[in-house]
Amino acid sequence: MSDIQKWDPEDEQFWESTGKKIANRNLWISIPSLLCGFAVWLYWGIITVQMLNLGFPYEKSQLFTLMAIAGLTGATLRIPSTFFIRLAGGRNTIFFTTALLMLPAAGTGIALSNPETPFWVFQVLALLSGFGGGNFSSSMSNISFFFPKKQQGLALGLNAGLGNFGVTTMQILVPLAMTVGMFGALGGESMTLVNTSGTLIGKIPAGTEAWIQNAGFVWLLFLIPLALAGWFGMNNLREDHISPSIPGPVGSFGLISMMLLVGFACAIFGLWLMLPEKVGGSGFGVSKWIVLPIVIAATVFALKAIPGQIGESLTRQYKIFDNKHTWAMTVIYTMTFGSFIGFAAFFPLTIKVVFGFQHVMVDGVMTHNTANPNGPSALMYAWMGPFIGALIRPVGGWISDKVGGALVTQVCAVIMVACAIGVAYFMKAAYQSATPEEFFVPFFVLFLVLFAATGIGNGSTFRTISQVFNKEQAGPVLGWTAAVAAYGAFIMPKVLGEQIKATTPEYALYGFATFYAVCIVLNWWFYLRKSCEHYNP
């Protein structure tokens, strides 16, 4: 039976006899669905590189906007996704949002089959890839309701951590899938590499056949069975504080679609304000620091203005914004997940730009255009950071269940400050050297520690949220904080890119370290002071 009327995981007898089995089944369907969401959301970082290698007729500046479009849209869609579970139920939501991922996956495969596909088609597909980013909020909110508080750190850490493996899985699977005609005639014809490409296991020379369309098609192999598993294996919890009065499946899908359209509209407006005219933007060049608050506020208020059941339900759920801890945890969670997703987005490019070129003085001017024959391969190393951050995330939840979430978060924040300063030091040294590879090992090791700290911190912040907020608010708060933090996938690469253009990439890391220091103070004030309201939860 898909709908469960009574659900009380805090009752140990109910949990051991009935609840545990149901909760675990929903968790283990949720995890791979979320993994595919992350993969589809972020695969443009790999696809655009291969488009260049195959000679697609687009400028580099055009291709770089595709990741920006997906990043901003995915983060914005997390705002409506935060409230899907109460309105539509967990089973209905996870099934439908997983099925929606088939649209960008199939569309991307078809579009990539023809190098003459108009660029606006890829922009639309990057926009639709935002489905994958938005799914995180509804997935986390849903799983939070299934488990007792004492196990939520581990359960949410598993869902988020293994779901985040979508980043690493995509970085490994997509380059490999593009080397094989795995779908035969149905997958389209191969293309010939104009430039050298590569995979995790080595370089691929120019002149080799490649099937770039597989970067989209390959995800259908997972999404189709996962959607079916969600429909037949997951549950809607009909308790009053979870999903008390959801409509039937068709009605639920309609509510979700309407709210997603609001998110899309607000994201499109923000992108239009920011992007240059030659890629479909306004050309106004409005600052990202102005646009993002506009997009977030517009999405929140537009959702509230929807008449009927949606607006009425959101009135109740928007009570989270009256709680000061919602805002405190939003900032702290941005430190952890926002950093993880931001680092994952810019880590490959950072390795390439800083260590893949020689930085030499020419006529008294520092130049950065000469290829470094001894530079490390970004494709060989970049996947390790997201892999460690995702792998260790459940450990953060488990440790926090034992010793307290806020304490673990504090330790992680201190480590992040130290490592960010260290990365900045070696990045500056490398960016002023003709032999930057000499500084790669300490840079790389410190960055891996940074990734590990963000992963552990992700788990610990979930633990804190589960202890600070009541049953009704915990799910929406998880979704909301995840929505805001996801903008790290857009902001952090933009900040680093601007500083690289200014030849001072280390300033970006100094800025991140300063933000982490602020989070140390905030976390101590609200959760580690002896006299605070929620001491070391």
Buried (B, 14 or more C-beta within 10 A) or exposed (E): EBEBEEBEBEBEEBBEEBBBEBBBBBBBBBBBBBBBBBBBBBBBBBBBBBBBBBEBEBEEEBBBBBBBBBBBBBBBBBBBBBBBBBBBBBBBBBBBBBBBBBBBBBBBBBBBBBBEBEBEBBBBBBBBBBBBBBBBBBBBBBBBBBBBBEBBBBBBBBBBBBBBBBBBBBBBBBBBBBBBBBBEEEBBEBBEBEEEBBBBEEEBEEEBBBBBBBBBBBBBBBBBEBBEBBBEBBBBBBBEBBBEEBBEBEBBBBBBEBBBEBBBBBBBBBBBBBBBEEBBBBEEEBEBEEBBEBBBEBBBEBBBEBEEBBEEBBEEBBEBEEBEBBBBBBBBBBBBBBBBBBBBBBBBBBBBBBBBBBBBEEEEEEEBEEEBEEBBBBBBBBBBBBBBBBBBBBBBBBBBBEEBBBBBBBBBBBBBBBBBBBBBBBBBBBBBBEBBBBBBEBBBBBBBBBBBBBBBBBBBBBBBBBBBBEBBBBBBBBBBBBBBBBBBBBBBBBBBBBBBEEEBBBBBBBBBBEBBBEBBEBBBEBBBEEEBEBEBB
